[in-house]
Every structure is written in structure tokens, then in C-alpha cells.
Amino acid sequence: MNLLRMHSPDEDATILAGSEDKKVAKKSEAKPDEQEVSSVALAKALKDQQKNSVSRAEYEKLKEENRQLVDQIINGGDAGNGQKTSPEEAEVDIEALRQKLYGPKSEELTNLQVADLTLQLRDAVIKKEGKDPFLPYGAHINPTEHDEARAQAVADVLRECVNEANGDSGVFTALLQSKINNDSPALTAHLKKVGALR
């Protein structure tokens, strides 16, 4: 029953040091086969790691090439394949859009397709020529700020309806009709005259 025996502080330190020495000794007494196996496994893992990695210089070179490619894509530059990478930077063929919109096959277009092509054509003309085709221009006519605001409002409503329709022309037409106010007296008189309204 040495558990109840009292020890002096010096004896406690000696006993504790002795128990620590025993723990360290037990750890160092690991079997040689286990140390060999873990050393072999470690060496194999290290070799596999080196085989699957690149040198620091090669890594830096690839990182720089990647950065340049990302910059080219973001800035709309040539990504090495001879084509513009950014759809915003790609040149839109205004004449092709006009041909689709006003050409002989334009009667086959749905309301949704007409609105979408109209918005594409408007954006392309503004970008290329700097003039909004939704605005009034003439020899003695220049658009006012009010005209510009109204033209943008029309374009915004069309774009909103195109986006909300998700490709369904019937949904587009219903959305557009719900957003149009028939409060113009001239329009109302014309619709009554042609029999569209009673």
C-alpha cells in the first residue's frame, strides 16, 4: 500500500521523472519492423507526391499563362483561337438582324422573336452608330431628354417581358399587353373606328 505513503517534494519529482522516462522508453521501444514499414510507406508516399507535382518554376509559368488568359477573356481579347471571347465585344451584323426582322421570312416570327430581335438591333445600332432608333430624328427634330427617357422605358418593358416569358411567345404577349395602357384618346378613337373596341 504505497499509495497512502507520503512523499517529500523531492521524492515526488523523482517518481514523476521516473514515470516519464518509462513512457519515453516504451515509445522508443517500437518494433523495428513497424519503423521500417512506416519509413517505406513514407518514402513511397513522398515519391508519389513528387511524381504528381511540378517544379516551382513550371508552376509559376503556368500560373502566369492562366492569369493572361483570364485577362484576355475578361477584356474581350483574342484567346489564341482567333475569335473574340466576349459576346459583348463580338461584332453584331446589323444588316443580318434587319434582314431577319424585316425580310421576307419576318412574317413567320413570333411576337417574342420580333421583340428580342428589335432589342438586339437597337443595342447594336446604339453601340455602332451612337443613335437610338427608338428616338425621333429629322432635319429639324432632335430628341429631348423626355424622348430619351420614354424610349428607354419602352426598351426596358420589352426586355423585362422577353426575360420573364422564358421563350414562350404566348406568355410574352400576355405580359406585354398587361403592361400597355390604352389611355391614348387617339388610339382609342382609332380602335373604335376599325371596330376593335365598342
DAUR-V232211 format. One record per residue. RES is the residue in one letter. NEAR is the number of other ideal C-beta (glycine too) atoms within 8 Angstrom. Layout:
RES|NEAR  RES|NEAR
This chain:
M|4  N|4  L|4  L|5  R|6  M|4  H|7  S|6  P|6  D|6  E|8  D|9  A|8  T|8  I|9  L|8  A|8  G|8  S|8  E|8  D|8  K|8  K|8  V|8  A|8  K|7  K|7  S|6  E|5  A|7  K|5  P|6  D|6  E|8  Q|9  E|8  V|8  S|8  S|8  V|8  A|8  L|8  A|8  K|8  A|8  L|8  K|8  D|8  Q|8  Q|7  K|6  N|5  S|5  V|6  S|5  R|6  A|6  E|8  Y|9  E|8  K|8  L|9  K|8  E|8  E|8  N|8  R|8  Q|8  L|10  V|8  D|9  Q|13  I|11  I|7  N|7  G|10  G|9  D|9  A|9  G|6  N|5  G|4  Q|6  K|9  T|10  S|10  P|4  E|5  E|7  A|7  E|4  V|10  D|6  I|10  E|6  A|7  L|13  R|10  Q|8  K|10  L|12  Y|5  G|8  P|4  K|7  S|10  E|5  E|4  L|11  T|7  N|10  L|13  Q|9  V|11  A|13  D|9  L|12  T|10  L|12  Q|10  L|13  R|12  D|9  A|11  V|12  I|11  K|6  K|8  E|5  G|4  K|8  D|10  P|8  F|7  L|10  P|6  Y|7  G|5  A|3  H|3  I|7  N|4  P|10  T|6  E|5  H|6  D|10  E|11  A|8  R|8  A|12  Q|8  A|8  V|9  A|11  D|8  V|10  L|12  R|9  E|10  C|13  V|12  N|7  E|9  A|12  N|6  G|4  D|8  S|10  G|6  V|10  F|16  T|10  A|8  L|12  L|13  Q|7  S|6  K|8  I|6  N|3  N|7  D|4  S|6  P|5  A|6  L|8  T|11  A|8  H|8  L|10  K|10  K|6  V|6  G|5  A|5  L|6  R|2
